[in-house]
Amino acid sequence: MYLDQAKKKEIFEKYGKTGVDTGSVESQVALFTYRISHLTEHLKKNHKDFGTARSLTMLVGKRRKLLKYLYNKDINRYRELIKSLGLRK
């Protein structure tokens, strides 16, 4: 599987407050970004996989909502997260 426990823990340690901090906005956005990049690579090879395309669209929407929440809540944390993940905006 592309996303095992070790990879999740690594993402949560890097972007969350602790290694088990799965609820913070930063850690959730980082996890969604990792999943989005994986699905994007999958769709480049399998362009007729419409179920995956729908899942990718839903993940992008979830990430966008979380980023909007963080933008309204704390603009400095939002800017740091965008810079560290390399997202456009």
JODARA-V640466 format. One record per run of one state. SS is the DSSP state (helix for helix, strand for strand, loop for the rest). FROM is the first residue (numbers start at 1). TO is the last residue. If there is no record, write none. Layout:
SS&FROM&TO ; SS&FROM&TO
//
This chain:
loop&1&4 ; helix&5&15 ; loop&16&24 ; helix&25&45 ; loop&46&49 ; helix&50&73 ; loop&74&74 ; helix&75&85 ; loop&86&89
//
